[in-house]
């Protein structure tokens, strides 16, 4: 499991490879906070290579979304498989996040 | 079920185990993914539906394990977490036991989808277990145990 951050234009794209769970959520949080500190404001988290997410992983996404918004930026999500979509729907977090079906759609007007 | 495997034999458990599973892991979050992998691979081998293997079992079991390690045993590495799992014709039953004092499951269960709760970082673990499993039970058996049941369909 790892998190790779790449820049595309002025957007930071975060690839979540493997699980986003209690054991590694702090690593993701710190990486994104470091980017905010460096002045980045636009973020896209890509879940195309993600297995599953637990409540701690969801919580980190909620926390980061709030911090990015407070800094005047935006966090979007893309490429959730059907199981991950179900997880966001169950928790109603699909109403909190901008969730795009793919990376190109997520990058539009970001 | 037989006596649980101890820490020293965990690699064998992770490599070879199927059901019934009975193992004691240290109170260390790094073990969660490996135990969840053992259980979900075994479920897949027994033709459980993809949703059970990819969502219901891994998420619910991760929640029970992280609660046991973080809150039950407070990450005290001298304390263990016992994980049991077995399958019958009717259901998968998983038990996660810690050495803590336990908690009132019903009292702690709240609705994180309430608009006022939606932006909270925590508080979704018990909710997810209850929504993803057919039954969640908590009881005392020489420690605090959470039993998760998922019926075969």
Interface residues (C-beta under 8 A of the other chain):
Chain A: X1 X19 X21 X22 X23 X51 X52 X53 X54 X55 X56 X58 X59 X60 X62 X63 X66 X83 X86 X87 X90 X91 X92 X93 X95 X96
Chain B: X29 X30 X32 X33 X50 X51 X54 X55 X58 X59 X62 X63 X66 X70 X112 X113 X118 X119 X120 X121 X122 X123 X124 X125 X127 X128 X131 X132
